[in-house]
Amino acid sequence: MKTYLISLFCLLSGYAIAQDVKITHGPYLQKVGEHEATVVWTTDNYAVSWVELAPAGNESFYFKERPQYYQTKDGNRVVTKLHKITIQGLEPGTEYRYRIFSKAVMVEQLMYGHIASSNVFKQQPLRFTTLDSGKPEISFVVFNDIHGRIDDLKALSNNVKYGTTDLVIFNGDMIDDIQDEQQFFSAFMDESVKLFASEIPVFYARGNHETRGFFSQYFSDYFPSNSGKLYYAFQHGPVHFLVLDGGEDKPDSDIEYFGLAQFDAYRSEQQEWLKKELQSESFRTAPYKVVIIHIPPEDSDWHGALDLYKKFLPLLNNAGITVMFCGHLHRYLYIEPKAGLHDFPILINDANTLLEVNATQSEMSVKRKDVSGKKLNELTYHSVKK
């Protein structure tokens, strides 16, 4: 009788009954810094979720009660299907182990359902390592323009040593457009979780195709950054990264955007942020300064590229940029520095190759590899003395 009354109350009140809960996508790492990390996953029903954290080592996860971290808003634990748990107060360059939990909410603040979690009994706990600006050597890889080609993503990953890779960068157009959550995950993110994203942080530079489709307005919810924007900066080891968002490649008035685009104003907003970031101590003193942006800024007859050329290049010129990594063109192109335009090289990566980067205090090497793992070419850059 009690169950019937609760069910009737739920139906009359508009609540959905969620007796069970399953983790549908993730977890994957975002917004990893020197003192924090964010774990993201989704569930099929509304749930309240948390992360348990343990130090690195072979000690059983069950040795003692582990601290729990919740997603909260204004003092309340958040009930949702998209879970983003930020863990703060971490130490730089330190490895941690973690597991995730989601408890189904049958009636908000009244009754809870089953719990889903990651497995630490029959499997090793998931782990991550915080960033460290003092680390003497780092490695990372860059993907771009995958457009949902999972087989190519897997093939490009086959020869990557993810166990020693510090981070992964998605430099735009990992998907054609985003109509719903399921498409977003099935196009590339589920496979990325299987390959690396549960233990290696992903930093995303949005491409023009991630701006398209009804669900694109929620894109930033799934990829939180330290700035709260889709443009941001971070440092790991000797490399300071500027991650910029080029927006769309056509005028805002183009029929393809249905009157919803405001990218000219968005790029101007980003321009003001960039002015301040280039004056920061961490940027000015970094041995390497790497710009990540999907659309190459160029004096072009495509509006988006031209707007970036006018707004970003004058700021980046004479700022000591080591190299800019781009995609978008689906072909490899290396543009040498041009006096009066940009005093740094622009590397435009192909859609079927990845960039494998290793940076020490004295030298940064960039290897471009194809789906078979063959090295196509290698570029070397030297650090700028502080």
C-alpha positions in Angstrom: 0.0 0.0 0.0 2.9 2.4 0.9 4.6 1.8 -2.5 1.4 2.4 -4.3 0.8 5.7 -2.5 4.4 6.8 -3.2 3.9 5.9 -6.9 0.6 7.8 -7.0 2.2 10.8 -5.4 5.0 10.8 -8.0 2.6 10.6 -10.9 0.4 13.4 -9.5 3.5 15.6 -8.7 5.2 15.0 -12.0 8.2 13.2 -10.5 9.8 10.3 -12.4 10.3 7.1 -10.4 13.9 5.9 -10.8 14.2 2.6 -8.9 17.5 1.7 -10.6 20.4 3.6 -12.0 23.2 2.8 -14.5 26.3 4.6 -15.4 25.8 5.2 -19.2 29.0 7.2 -20.2 32.3 7.9 -18.6 33.9 8.6 -16.3 36.4 10.9 -17.9 38.7 13.6 -16.5 38.4 17.3 -17.1 39.7 20.5 -15.7 42.8 18.8 -14.2 45.2 21.3 -12.6 47.9 21.3 -10.0 45.4 21.4 -7.1 42.1 20.1 -8.5 40.5 17.6 -10.9 37.0 17.1 -12.2 35.4 13.7 -12.9 32.5 13.7 -15.4 30.0 10.9 -16.1 26.3 10.4 -16.9 23.5 8.1 -15.6 20.3 6.9 -17.2 18.2 8.3 -14.3 18.4 11.2 -11.9 20.9 10.5 -9.1 23.0 12.1 -6.5 26.7 11.2 -7.1 30.1 11.4 -5.4 33.7 10.4 -5.9 35.8 8.6 -3.3 39.6 9.4 -3.4 42.6 7.3 -2.2 46.3 7.9 -2.5 48.4 6.1 -5.0 49.8 2.7 -4.0 48.9 -1.0 -3.5 46.9 -0.5 -0.3 43.4 -1.9 -0.8 40.8 0.7 -1.6 38.8 -0.9 1.2 41.5 -0.4 3.8 39.6 2.5 5.4 36.8 4.9 4.7 37.8 7.2 1.9 36.8 10.9 1.7 33.7 11.6 -0.4 33.3 14.6 -2.8 29.9 15.7 -4.0 28.6 18.0 -6.7 26.8 20.8 -4.8 24.9 24.0 -5.6 24.0 26.6 -3.1 24.5 24.2 -0.2 22.5 21.3 -1.8 23.8 18.1 -3.3 22.8 18.2 -7.0 20.4 15.6 -8.3 21.0 15.3 -12.1 21.9 12.9 -14.9 25.1 14.7 -15.8 27.6 14.5 -12.9 30.6 16.8 -12.6 32.5 16.3 -9.4 35.4 18.7 -8.7 38.0 17.6 -6.1 40.1 20.4 -4.7 43.0 20.7 -2.3 45.2 18.2 -4.3 49.0 18.3 -4.5 50.9 19.1 -7.7 52.2 16.2 -9.8 50.6 13.6 -7.5 48.9 10.4 -8.5 45.5 9.6 -6.9 43.1 6.6 -7.2 39.4 7.1 -7.4 36.0 5.5 -7.8 32.6 6.9 -8.6 29.1 6.4 -7.2 25.6 7.4 -8.3 22.5 6.8 -6.0 19.2 6.9 -7.8 16.7 9.4 -6.5 13.2 7.9 -6.6 11.5 11.0 -5.2 13.6 14.1 -4.6 14.5 14.5 -0.9 12.1 11.6 0.0 13.4 8.2 -1.2 16.5 6.8 -2.8 17.0 3.9 -5.1 19.9 1.6 -6.1 23.6 2.7 -6.3 25.8 2.3 -9.3 29.6 2.6 -9.0 32.9 1.8 -10.6 34.5 -1.5 -9.5 37.5 -1.6 -7.2 37.0 -5.1 -6.0 37.8 -7.1 -9.1 39.6 -4.3 -11.0 42.3 -1.8 -10.2 40.8 1.6 -9.1 40.9 4.4 -11.7 43.7 6.9 -11.2 44.8 10.3 -12.3 47.8 12.6 -11.8 47.6 16.3 -11.2 49.4 18.7 -13.3 52.7 20.1 -12.2 54.3 23.3 -13.6 57.6 22.3 -12.1 57.8 18.9 -13.9 61.0 18.8 -16.0 59.5 16.8 -18.9 56.0 16.2 -20.3 54.4 14.4 -23.2 51.0 14.9 -24.9 49.1 14.0 -28.0 46.8 16.1 -30.3 43.8 14.8 -32.3 41.7 16.8 -34.6 39.0 16.5 -37.3 38.1 12.9 -36.4 34.4 13.6 -37.3 33.1 10.5 -35.6 35.5 8.1 -37.3 36.0 5.8 -34.3 38.2 3.3 -36.3 40.7 6.1 -37.1 40.7 7.2 -33.5 41.5 3.7 -32.4 44.1 3.2 -35.1 45.9 6.5 -34.2 45.8 5.5 -30.6 47.4 2.0 -31.1 50.9 3.3 -31.0 50.4 5.9 -28.3 52.0 5.0 -24.9 49.1 6.3 -22.8 50.8 5.0 -19.7 53.4 7.7 -20.0 51.3 10.4 -21.8 50.4 13.3 -19.5 47.4 14.7 -21.3 45.4 14.5 -24.6 44.2 17.5 -26.6 41.2 17.4 -28.9 41.7 20.2 -31.3 38.2 20.4 -32.7 35.7 18.7 -35.0 35.7 15.4 -33.2 32.1 15.1 -34.4 30.1 16.4 -37.4 27.4 18.1 -35.3 25.7 17.4 -32.0 22.0 16.7 -32.0 21.7 14.9 -28.7 23.8 13.5 -25.8 23.9 9.9 -27.2 25.4 11.1 -30.5 28.0 13.1 -28.7 29.2 10.0 -26.8 28.9 7.4 -29.5 30.8 9.6 -32.0 34.0 9.6 -30.1 33.8 10.1 -26.4 32.8 6.5 -25.3 35.8 5.2 -27.3 38.0 7.8 -25.7 36.9 6.7 -22.3 37.9 3.1 -23.2 41.3 4.2 -24.6 42.4 6.8 -22.1 40.0 9.5 -20.9 39.2 7.8 -17.5 42.8 8.2 -16.4 44.4 10.9 -18.7 42.9 14.4 -18.7 41.4 15.7 -22.0 41.7 19.4 -22.9 39.3 20.4 -25.6 39.6 23.3 -28.2 36.1 23.5 -29.7 35.9 23.3 -33.5 33.3 24.8 -35.8 31.4 21.5 -36.1 31.0 21.3 -32.3 29.0 24.5 -32.6 26.4 22.9 -34.8 23.2 20.9 -33.9 20.6 21.4 -31.2 22.7 19.8 -28.4 25.7 22.0 -29.2 24.4 24.6 -26.8 25.2 22.1 -24.0 28.7 21.3 -25.1 30.5 23.3 -22.4 28.5 21.4 -19.7 30.4 18.2 -20.7 33.8 19.9 -20.9 34.3 22.3 -17.9 37.4 24.4 -17.9 39.3 26.4 -15.3 38.0 29.7 -16.8 34.4 28.6 -17.0 34.7 29.3 -20.8 35.6 27.3 -23.9 38.8 29.4 -24.0 41.3 29.0 -21.2 45.0 28.6 -20.3 46.9 26.1 -18.2 50.5 25.0 -17.7 52.1 21.6 -17.3 55.8 21.2 -17.0 57.7 23.7 -19.2 54.7 24.3 -21.5 52.1 27.0 -21.1 49.0 26.2 -23.2 46.6 28.8 -24.6 43.4 27.0 -25.7 41.4 29.3 -28.0 37.9 28.9 -29.5 37.6 30.0 -33.1 33.9 29.6 -33.3 32.3 29.2 -36.7 33.9 29.8 -40.1 31.1 31.6 -41.8 29.5 35.0 -41.1 27.0 35.1 -38.2 24.2 35.9 -40.7 24.8 32.7 -42.7 21.6 30.7 -43.3 23.2 27.6 -41.8 23.1 29.1 -38.3 19.3 29.9 -38.4 19.9 33.4 -36.9 21.4 31.9 -33.7 25.2 32.7 -34.2 27.0 35.5 -32.3 30.6 34.5 -33.0 31.9 37.9 -33.9 31.1 39.3 -30.5 32.3 36.1 -28.9 35.7 36.4 -30.5 35.9 40.0 -29.4 35.2 38.9 -25.9 37.9 36.3 -26.2 40.3 38.9 -27.5 40.0 41.0 -24.3 40.6 37.9 -22.2 43.7 37.0 -24.3 45.2 40.5 -23.8 45.2 39.9 -20.0 46.4 36.3 -20.2 49.4 37.3 -22.3 50.5 39.5 -19.4 50.3 36.8 -16.8 53.5 35.7 -15.0 53.1 32.1 -15.8 52.7 32.8 -19.5 55.6 35.3 -19.7 58.1 33.0 -17.9 57.2 29.6 -19.5 59.9 28.0 -21.6 57.3 27.1 -24.3 54.1 28.8 -25.2 51.8 26.7 -27.3 48.6 27.9 -28.9 45.8 25.4 -29.6 43.0 26.6 -31.9 41.0 24.6 -34.5 40.6 27.2 -37.3 43.9 28.7 -38.5 43.9 32.5 -38.4 44.6 33.7 -41.9 44.1 36.5 -44.4 41.3 34.5 -46.0 38.1 34.9 -47.9 36.4 32.8 -45.2 35.0 35.1 -42.5 35.8 33.1 -39.4 39.5 32.7 -40.3 39.8 36.4 -41.3 38.2 37.5 -38.0 40.7 35.4 -36.0 43.5 36.8 -38.2 42.4 40.4 -37.3 41.7 39.9 -33.6 44.2 37.2 -32.4 47.3 37.4 -34.5 48.2 41.0 -33.6 48.2 40.0 -29.9 50.1 36.8 -30.4 52.7 38.3 -32.6 55.8 39.3 -30.5 54.4 37.4 -27.5 57.1 34.6 -27.7 54.8 31.9 -29.1 56.6 28.7 -29.8 54.1 27.1 -32.2 50.4 27.2 -33.0 48.6 23.9 -33.5 45.5 24.0 -35.8 43.3 21.6 -37.8 40.2 22.4 -39.9 41.7 22.1 -43.4 41.9 18.3 -43.4 45.4 18.5 -44.8 48.9 19.0 -43.4 50.4 22.4 -43.8 53.4 24.1 -42.1 53.4 27.8 -42.3 56.8 29.4 -41.4 56.9 32.7 -39.5 56.1 35.7 -41.7 57.5 39.1 -40.8 54.8 41.6 -39.8 52.1 38.9 -39.6 53.2 36.2 -37.1 56.6 35.5 -35.7 55.9 31.9 -34.9 55.1 28.8 -37.0 51.6 27.5 -37.6 51.3 23.7 -37.8 48.0 22.6 -39.4 47.5 18.9 -38.7 45.8 16.5 -41.1 42.5 14.8 -40.3 44.2 11.4 -40.4 47.3 12.1 -38.4 48.1 12.8 -34.7 50.8 15.0 -33.1 52.9 13.3 -30.5 54.8 16.0 -28.4 57.5 15.6 -25.9 58.9 18.7 -24.1 62.0 18.9 -21.9 63.6 22.0 -20.4 65.7 22.5 -23.5 63.8 21.0 -26.4 60.3 20.2 -27.6 59.8 17.6 -30.4 56.6 17.2 -32.4 56.2 13.9 -34.3 53.4 13.6 -36.8 52.2 10.0 -37.2 49.6 8.3 -39.4 47.1 5.6 -38.6 49.7 2.9 -39.0 52.0 4.6 -36.4 54.5 5.6 -39.1 56.3 8.9 -38.4 55.7 11.2 -41.3 57.9 14.1 -40.1 59.4 15.6 -36.9 59.9 19.2 -35.9 62.0 20.5 -33.0 61.7 23.7 -31.0 64.0 25.1 -28.4 63.0 26.7 -25.1 63.1 30.4 -24.5 65.2 31.3 -21.4 63.2 32.9 -18.6 
